């Protein structure tokens, strides 16, 4: 029994019928269904999950509401002169120097008052909503899982394969992320340490047609896939580099992001990475004491996030990866406006969300929340921007998914927001359909792919070093008319910059490629 059939007959029957959204498509893969834009194949998205519900009003302080915050939070409000001022009306917690510098460098964007209607304040239910992007409790697929299902509807059958040898997504830790849950399987692979490759004992037992045999075949398929993906992850980590000196080995989030940088720079073609940091459920001891509100559990958490993201962005810059990678934070809810009696805050509603990278479109999206001068029991920050609109906009701007397909993935009418449209990465579809060339991944490890358009002609492809010396003679052969993907093995050539030349009667092209190795 194939893994797909096993899951369809056993797993789905145990959870009930899945929610089918509008015109969401499942079936055999075709050119029409394959909606991943060629210009987006080299892009990577990092999701940072802030587990517990982050207090947005202590993270990003609305300076124009400060007087009323004094009324609401007398014992936990940080003095205004200690905050990191971003502009006339916004300031960050004083420990967030890394993100503050990123904001000044144009590499950090903040979307304010993000949430959903009638906020559920249960950790588990609210995180389900954020992970699935669905308000309907029958929804069992993740928002990224539906996007991947729409492009790879046969998964997990026959994966990995020659065209897609690497995991589609990686969840750092011991559990797969529900954001990547597809209809038939989860698209993410768990990784704790990419240098510790999977080495699970594989079974040679065949399916003898019994119920037991079908289970054993399913488990054998899972183990084989895990080992294959694990080997790819391990190879990428060993080929990859990390150059920033800003990482703190005592910061678990920084360690996760350093691993991610190594895998990306090592040529892994994974498009989505999910990392986690726990501890944001700050009902008490959010601050150390009323006399030092800038210190305490929440400050420690925010410093970990800010320092880790700043180190990761520095690494991307040093690795020449900045325009390939974008990141986003999310948490299940914000906290209430008024502090409680335990130097903490209780479960609330909307909160700010951070985007980071060089490709952000604007730095602060949405108005400051309005804070009352009267304490209202259990009041939270009202939602002004629906988190599903942020998700949809990321799919549209970053992965260049079709807006019609995106709309079919969600229950409500999407309002697209320009969030990541400031970079024109890769080669646009019209140009590529003519005579140009793209290379992905780039930077790469030992493997990369050259995509080029042929007009039924003889094509010669070579890779030369910066002194014009031939390094790899890729091919010299006749190609039929249309697009072609040419896999290239770079092997043990030294890390550095090289030039890929594509010579053909319809036009010659030269592209820069960066080879990286583990150091």
C-alpha positions in Angstrom: 0.0 0.0 0.0 1.4 3.4 -0.9 1.8 6.0 1.8 -0.9 8.2 0.2 -3.4 5.3 0.2 -2.6 4.4 3.8 -3.1 7.9 5.1 -6.3 8.3 3.1 -7.8 5.1 4.4 -6.6 5.2 8.0 -5.5 8.7 9.2 -8.2 10.8 7.6 -10.9 8.4 8.7 -9.9 8.9 12.3 -10.2 12.7 12.2 -13.3 13.1 10.0 -13.8 14.6 6.6 -11.3 17.4 5.8 -12.5 20.9 5.0 -12.5 21.5 1.3 -12.1 25.2 0.4 -13.9 26.7 -2.5 -12.1 25.7 -5.7 -9.0 24.2 -4.1 -7.6 21.6 -6.4 -6.3 18.1 -5.8 -5.3 15.6 -8.5 -2.5 14.6 -10.9 0.1 17.2 -11.4 0.1 19.0 -14.7 1.7 22.1 -16.2 -1.5 24.0 -15.5 -1.5 22.9 -11.8 2.1 23.7 -11.3 1.7 27.3 -10.1 5.1 27.9 -8.4 6.6 30.8 -10.3 10.0 30.2 -11.8 11.1 33.6 -10.5 10.3 32.4 -7.0 11.9 29.0 -7.0 15.1 30.3 -5.3 13.3 32.1 -2.5 13.2 30.9 1.2 10.7 31.8 3.9 11.6 31.7 7.6 8.8 31.5 10.2 9.6 32.2 13.8 6.9 31.0 16.2 6.7 32.9 19.5 5.0 30.3 21.7 2.7 31.6 24.5 1.3 34.8 23.2 3.7 37.8 22.9 2.9 41.1 24.7 2.8 43.5 21.8 2.5 46.6 23.8 5.8 46.0 25.6 7.5 44.9 22.3 6.4 47.9 20.2 5.4 50.8 22.3 3.0 53.4 20.7 4.5 56.6 21.9 1.5 58.7 21.1 -0.5 56.5 23.6 2.1 56.6 26.3 0.2 58.7 28.8 -2.7 56.2 28.8 -0.3 53.3 29.0 0.9 54.7 32.3 -2.6 54.3 33.5 -3.0 50.8 32.2 0.5 49.5 33.1 2.0 51.5 35.9 4.3 48.7 37.2 5.5 47.2 33.9 5.7 50.1 31.5 9.2 50.9 30.5 10.3 54.5 30.9 10.0 56.4 27.6 13.7 57.6 27.8 14.9 53.9 27.8 13.0 52.8 24.7 14.6 52.5 21.2 12.9 55.2 19.2 12.0 54.2 15.6 10.0 57.3 14.6 7.9 59.9 16.2 5.2 57.5 17.3 6.8 54.1 17.7 9.6 52.6 19.9 11.0 49.1 20.6 11.8 47.5 23.9 15.3 48.6 25.0 16.8 45.1 24.7 15.9 44.9 21.0 19.0 46.7 19.7 19.5 44.2 16.9 16.1 44.6 15.4 16.3 48.4 16.0 19.4 48.5 13.9 17.7 46.4 11.2 14.8 48.9 11.2 17.2 51.7 10.7 18.9 49.8 7.8 15.5 49.1 6.1 15.5 45.4 6.9 12.7 45.2 9.4 9.0 45.8 8.9 6.2 45.8 11.5 2.6 45.1 10.8 0.5 46.4 13.7 -2.7 45.1 15.3 -2.7 41.7 13.6 -5.2 39.1 14.6 -8.6 37.6 13.6 -12.2 38.3 14.4 -13.6 37.2 17.7 -10.2 36.2 19.0 -10.0 32.9 20.8 -7.8 33.2 23.9 -7.0 29.5 24.2 -3.4 28.7 23.4 -4.3 25.5 21.6 -7.3 26.7 19.6 -5.7 30.0 18.7 -2.5 28.4 17.5 -4.6 26.0 15.4 -6.2 29.0 13.8 -2.9 30.7 13.1 -1.4 27.5 11.8 -4.2 26.5 9.5 -5.3 30.0 8.5 -8.9 28.7 9.0 -11.5 29.7 11.5 -13.6 26.6 10.8 -12.7 24.0 13.5 -13.0 21.3 10.8 -9.9 22.7 9.1 -7.0 20.2 9.3 -4.6 21.5 6.7 -2.0 24.2 7.3 -1.9 27.4 5.2 1.5 26.5 3.7 0.4 22.8 3.4 -2.5 23.9 1.1 -0.1 26.0 -0.9 2.2 23.1 -1.4 -0.6 20.7 -2.0 -1.8 23.0 -4.8 1.6 22.7 -6.5 2.6 19.1 -5.6 -0.7 17.2 -5.3 0.9 13.8 -5.5 3.0 14.2 -2.3 4.1 12.1 -0.5 4.1 9.4 -3.2 7.4 9.2 -5.1 9.2 11.9 -3.1 12.0 12.6 -2.9 12.9 12.3 -6.5 15.5 13.7 -9.0 13.6 16.9 -9.5 12.8 17.5 -5.8 15.5 15.7 -3.8 15.2 17.9 -0.7 12.4 18.5 1.9 9.9 21.1 0.9 9.9 22.4 4.5 11.9 21.9 7.6 10.6 22.2 11.2 13.4 22.8 13.6 12.8 20.5 16.6 11.1 17.2 17.3 7.7 18.0 15.9 6.5 18.8 12.3 4.8 22.2 12.0 1.1 22.1 11.5 1.5 25.1 9.1 2.8 22.6 6.6 0.1 19.9 7.0 -1.2 18.9 3.6 -4.3 16.9 2.8 -2.4 13.6 2.7 0.9 14.3 4.6 2.9 17.0 6.3 5.3 18.6 3.9 7.9 19.4 6.7 10.7 17.3 8.0 11.9 17.6 11.5 15.5 18.5 12.1 17.1 19.0 15.5 20.8 19.1 14.4 21.4 19.0 10.6 24.9 17.5 11.2 23.3 14.5 12.8 21.8 12.7 9.7 18.9 10.4 9.9 20.1 6.8 10.1 17.0 4.8 10.8 16.9 1.1 10.4 15.1 0.2 7.1 12.9 -2.8 6.7 13.0 -5.1 3.6 9.6 -6.7 4.5 7.2 -6.6 1.6 3.4 -6.0 1.7 1.9 -9.5 1.9 -1.6 -8.1 1.4 -2.5 -8.3 5.1 -3.4 -5.3 7.3 -0.1 -5.8 9.2 1.7 -5.9 5.9 0.2 -2.6 4.7 1.2 -1.0 7.9 4.8 -2.2 7.7 5.0 -1.0 4.1 3.8 2.4 5.2 6.4 2.6 8.0 9.1 1.4 5.6 8.2 4.2 3.2 8.3 6.8 6.0 11.7 5.6 7.2 13.2 5.5 3.7 11.9 9.1 3.0 13.3 10.3 6.4 16.7 8.8 5.6 16.8 10.3 2.1 15.8 13.7 3.3 18.1 13.4 6.3 21.0 12.6 4.0 20.3 15.7 1.9 20.1 17.9 5.0 23.3 16.5 6.3 25.1 17.1 3.0 23.9 20.6 2.8 24.9 21.4 6.4 28.4 20.1 5.7 28.7 22.0 2.5 27.3 25.2 4.0 28.9 28.1 5.7 28.1 30.5 8.6 30.2 33.7 8.7 28.6 35.9 11.2 30.2 36.3 14.6 27.0 37.6 16.2 25.5 34.2 17.0 25.2 33.4 20.7 25.6 29.6 21.4 23.6 30.1 24.6 20.6 31.4 22.6 18.6 28.4 21.4 16.8 30.5 18.7 20.2 31.8 17.4 21.4 28.2 17.2 18.4 27.2 15.1 18.8 30.1 12.7 22.5 29.4 12.3 21.7 25.9 11.3 19.2 27.3 8.8 21.8 29.6 7.3 24.2 26.6 7.0 21.5 24.5 5.2 20.6 27.3 2.8 24.2 28.2 2.0 25.0 24.5 1.5 22.5 24.4 -1.4 19.5 22.8 0.2 16.5 23.6 -2.0 14.0 23.7 1.0 11.8 26.7 0.7 10.3 27.0 4.2 11.9 26.8 7.6 10.0 26.9 10.9 11.8 27.8 14.1 10.4 28.1 17.7 11.0 30.0 20.9 8.9 29.2 24.0 8.0 31.2 27.1 5.8 34.1 26.0 2.9 33.2 28.3 3.9 35.9 30.8 1.1 35.9 33.3 3.6 36.8 36.0 7.1 38.0 36.4 7.0 39.6 33.0 9.2 42.3 34.5 11.7 41.7 37.3 10.1 44.3 39.7 8.3 47.6 39.3 11.6 49.5 39.7 13.3 47.7 36.8 10.5 47.2 34.1 13.1 46.8 31.4 14.3 43.6 33.0 12.6 40.3 33.5 11.4 37.2 31.6 9.8 39.1 28.7 12.9 41.2 28.2 15.1 38.1 28.1 12.8 36.6 25.4 12.7 39.7 23.3 16.5 40.0 23.5 16.8 36.4 22.4 14.6 37.0 19.4 16.2 40.3 18.4 19.8 39.1 18.8 19.1 35.9 16.9 17.3 37.6 14.0 20.1 40.3 13.8 22.8 37.6 13.7 20.9 35.6 11.0 20.4 38.7 8.9 24.1 39.5 9.3 25.0 36.0 8.2 22.7 36.3 5.1 24.5 39.5 4.1 28.0 37.9 4.5 26.8 34.8 2.6 25.2 37.0 -0.2 21.8 35.4 0.5 19.9 38.5 1.7 17.7 38.8 -1.4 16.8 35.1 -1.3 15.5 34.9 2.3 12.7 36.7 4.1 11.4 36.0 7.6 8.2 36.5 9.7 7.3 36.1 13.3 3.9 35.0 14.6 2.3 34.2 18.0 -1.1 32.9 18.9 -2.4 36.2 20.4 -1.2 39.3 22.1 -1.8 40.3 25.8 -4.4 42.4 27.5 -4.0 46.2 27.6 -3.9 46.4 31.4 -1.3 44.7 33.5 -2.4 42.2 36.1 -1.5 42.1 39.8 1.4 39.7 39.3 3.7 42.0 37.2 2.4 40.3 34.1 -0.3 40.3 31.4 -3.1 37.9 30.5 -4.3 36.5 27.2 -5.4 39.2 24.8 -6.2 39.7 21.2 -4.2 41.4 18.4 -0.5 42.2 18.4 2.3 43.4 16.1 4.0 41.0 13.6 7.5 41.4 12.3 8.8 40.8 8.8 12.6 40.9 8.2 14.9 40.9 5.2 16.0 43.3 2.5 12.9 42.8 0.4 10.3 44.4 2.7 8.0 46.9 1.0 7.3 49.3 3.9 8.5 49.6 7.5 5.4 50.1 9.6 2.0 48.9 8.3 -1.2 49.8 10.1 -1.9 52.6 12.7 -1.0 52.6 16.3 -3.5 51.0 18.6 -5.7 53.4 20.6 -5.3 53.0 24.3 -8.1 54.2 26.6 -7.6 56.3 29.7 -10.0 53.9 31.5 -9.1 50.4 32.6 -11.6 48.0 31.0 -11.5 44.5 32.5 -9.9 41.9 30.1 -9.7 44.4 27.2 -7.3 43.5 24.4 -6.0 45.3 21.3 -8.7 45.1 18.6 -7.7 43.5 15.3 -7.2 45.9 12.4 -5.3 43.6 10.0 -6.4 40.0 9.5 -3.5 37.6 9.8 -4.8 35.6 6.9 -4.3 38.7 4.7 -0.7 38.8 5.8 -0.3 35.1 4.9 -1.9 35.6 1.5 0.2 38.6 0.8 3.4 36.7 1.6 2.3 33.9 -0.8 1.6 36.4 -3.5 4.6 38.7 -3.0 7.3 36.3 -2.1 6.4 33.0 -3.7 4.4 34.7 -6.5 1.5 32.4 -6.2 -1.6 33.1 -8.3 -4.1 35.3 -6.4 -7.0 33.2 -7.6 -5.3 30.1 -6.1 -4.6 32.0 -2.9 -8.2 33.1 -2.5 -9.4 29.5 -2.8 -7.2 28.6 0.2 -9.0 30.9 2.6 -12.5 31.3 3.9 -12.8 35.1 3.8 -12.3 37.6 1.0 -8.6 38.4 1.0 -7.3 41.9 1.2 -3.8 41.8 -0.3 -1.2 44.0 1.5 2.2 45.0 -0.2 4.6 43.3 2.3 7.5 41.8 0.3 7.3 43.4 -3.2 10.4 45.6 -3.1 12.8 43.0 -4.7 12.7 41.9 -8.3 14.5 38.6 -7.8 15.3 36.2 -10.6 14.2 36.6 -14.1 10.5 37.4 -14.9 8.4 35.0 -16.8 8.2 36.9 -20.0 12.0 37.4 -20.2 12.7 33.8 -19.4 10.2 32.7 -22.0 12.5 34.6 -24.5 16.2 34.0 -24.3 17.4 34.3 -20.7 18.8 32.0 -18.1 18.3 31.4 -14.3 20.3 29.3 -11.9 18.9 27.8 -8.7 19.9 27.4 -6.0 22.4 30.2 -6.0 24.5 30.2 -3.8 24.8 26.5 -4.0 26.8 23.5 -2.7 27.8 20.6 -4.9 24.6 20.7 -6.9 22.7 23.4 -8.8 20.4 23.7 -11.8 20.6 25.8 -14.9 17.3 26.7 -16.6 17.5 28.0 -20.1 15.3 28.5 -23.2 16.3 26.8 -26.4 15.1 27.5 -29.9 15.9 24.0 -31.2 19.7 24.7 -31.3 23.1 23.6 -30.3 24.0 24.9 -26.8 27.3 24.9 -25.0 27.4 25.6 -21.2 30.6 26.1 -19.3 31.6 27.3 -15.8 34.7 29.4 -15.5 36.5 31.0 -12.6 37.1 34.7 -12.3 40.4 34.3 -14.3 38.4 32.8 -17.2 39.8 29.3 -16.6 37.5 26.4 -17.4 36.2 24.7 -14.2 33.3 22.6 -15.4 32.4 21.7 -19.0 28.7 21.2 -18.4 27.5 20.2 -21.9 27.7 20.9 -25.6 24.6 19.4 -27.3 21.5 20.0 -29.2 18.4 21.0 -27.3 14.8 20.9 -28.6 12.7 24.1 -28.5 11.4 25.2 -25.1 12.6 25.4 -21.5 15.2 23.0 -20.2 16.6 22.2 -16.7 20.2 21.1 -16.7 21.5 19.6 -13.4 25.1 20.6 -12.7 27.5 18.9 -10.3 30.2 21.2 -9.0 31.8 18.6 -6.9 34.9 19.6 -4.9 35.7 22.9 -6.6 36.7 25.6 -4.1 34.2 27.9 -2.7 34.0 31.3 -4.4 32.5 33.1 -7.3 32.3 31.6 -10.8 30.8 32.6 -14.2 28.3 30.4 -16.0 28.3 31.0 -19.7 25.5 29.7 -22.0 26.4 29.9 -25.7 23.8 29.4 -28.4 23.0 30.8 -31.8 19.9 32.7 -30.4 22.1 34.5 -27.9 24.9 34.2 -25.3 24.4 34.7 -21.6 26.7 35.0 -18.6 25.5 34.6 -15.0 27.4 34.8 -11.7 27.2 31.8 -9.3 28.5 31.5 -5.8 29.8 28.1 -4.6 29.9 27.6 -0.8 31.5 24.9 1.3 31.4 24.1 5.0 34.2 25.9 7.0 
